[in-house]
Amino acid sequence: MTKKTLYTKYYILNTNHGFSLIETLVAISIFAIISTITVGIFLYIMKGANKAKQVTRLKQNGALILERIERAIRDARQIDCTISDSSQLYVADQDGEPKVIRCGYDATESKAILEIDGIRLSDQDIEVTSCIFSCDDSTQPTTVSFDLSLSSGDTEEEFSLFIAQRKY
């Protein structure tokens, strides 16, 4: 045999390398299963992160609202406890200017909001689901308790505050 014939026979015998159709389908199936599991875990983690972000945002908004209402009530010269509506509170600041703290419905946004003299206290996408003021002027100083629930998407947080008016 010549050198060329040996090479040809050797080449013909070794042309059987590569993957069969079954091996390729098994590899693709395993890759698809691993990819599906990985994407599912990633989406679950992202959903948890978004939920945590919503809760944090609600708590920040709630803390800011409570701080503003507390400041308005604590620094008030006078608090009107004669109003029977538990969604509103009338106060007069140190200069005697009247302020209305109100939980109400905003028709333009079709949602409940909380405001002081028409200035909205929460972000646009946060809704006030419950807001109750109760005032007691039988004690000195006048005390106000305030309960608030905020929601955004499927997340809801509740806040409560008890405030005593400052006496100067």
N, C-alpha and C positions, 0 to 999 in steps of 0.2 A: 504494500500500500504506500501510496505517496503521502507526502505531508498534507497536501490539499484534501485528500480523501479523509484522513484522520480528523482534520479540523472540521470538515463538514459533518462527519458522523458525530463528533463530540458536540457540535453546535445543535444538531438535530435532537440529540438525547437530552440536552439541557434547555430546550425551549419550553419546558413545562413549568417554569417559574411564574408566579403571579397568584392572584386570588380567584377563587371560584365565585360564582354568583351567590351561593349560600353564605359564604364567608363575608362577602360584601354586605349582604342584607342583614346579617347578624350584627356586624359592626355599626351599620347605620341605625339599627333598632336600639342598640345599647347607647349610642350617642344621643338619640332622640329622647330616651328615657332620662338620662342624666341631665340633658338640657331642660326638659320639662320640670324636673325636680328643682333644679337651680333657679329657674325663672319663678317658680312658685314660692320658693323661700325668699327670693329677692322682693317679690311683690308683697309678701306678708310683712317683711321688715319695713318696707316703705309705708305700708298702711299704718303700722304701729308708730312710725316716726311722724306721719301726718297727724295722727290722733294726739300724740304728745305735743305737737306744735299747736294744735287747736286748744288743748287744755291750758297750755302756757299762755296763749293769747287771751283766753277768757279770764284767767286769773290776773293777768296784767291789767286788762280793762276793768275788771271788778275792783282791784286795788285802787286804781286811779279814780274810779267813780266814788268809792267810799271815802277816799281822801278829800275830794272836792266837796262832797256833801258834808263831811265832818267839819271841814273848814268853814263852810257857809253857816252851819248850825252853831258851831262853837263860838264863832266870832259875831253872831247875831246880837243886836241890841234887844230885839223882841221876837218871840216866836208865837204865832197865832195857833193855839190848840183848839179853838172853837169850831174849826171846819170839820165836818163829819166825813168828808171824802178822804179815805185812807190812801188815795193815789196822789195827793197833793199836800204840800206843806208851804205855808206862807211865813216868811221871815223878813225882818228889817235889818239891814246891815248897820254898821257903826255910824254911818252918815244919815241913817233914817230912810235910805232908799229901799223900797220893797222888792223882794225877790220871791219868785215862785219856783219851787222845786216840784217838778211834775213828771209823773209816769203817764204816758198817753199813747195814743195811736197816731202815727204819721200816715196820712192818706196818700201822700206822694210816693212813699216807699212801701206802703201796705204792710207795715209792721209796727210793733210797739217800741217806744223809745223812752229814754230818760233824759230830762233836760233841766237846766237852770236858766230861767229867763229866756227861753227859746234857743239856748245854746246846747246842742246835743253833747252828751257826755261819753258816748261809746262809739266804737268804729262803725262804719256803714254796714258791714256784714254780720254784726252781732245784734241779736234781738233780745229785748227784755221780755222774759216770759212771765215774771211775777215781780211786783214791786208794792210794798206795803209800808206806810209810815204810821206809827202810833206815837202820840204826844201826851205827856203828862206834865201839866203846869201846877198840879197840887203841891208839888215839892219844890223847894228852891235849892239849887237852880233847876230850871225846866229841863226835862229829859226827853229825848226822842229815841225810839228804837226804829230801826230800818232793816227790812228784809228784802233781799233782791235775788232773782234768778236770771242768769244770762244763758243764752244758747247760741251755738254756731254749728250748723250742720247737724250731726247726730250727737253732739257733745253739749252737756248742760252742767253749769256750776252754780252753787248757791252761796250767798254771802249774807252776813248779818252784822249789824253795828248798833252799839248803844252809845249815845252821845249825851253829855251834859253841857248845857249852855254855860259859857264863861260869864262870871260876874265881875264887872270892873268897879 
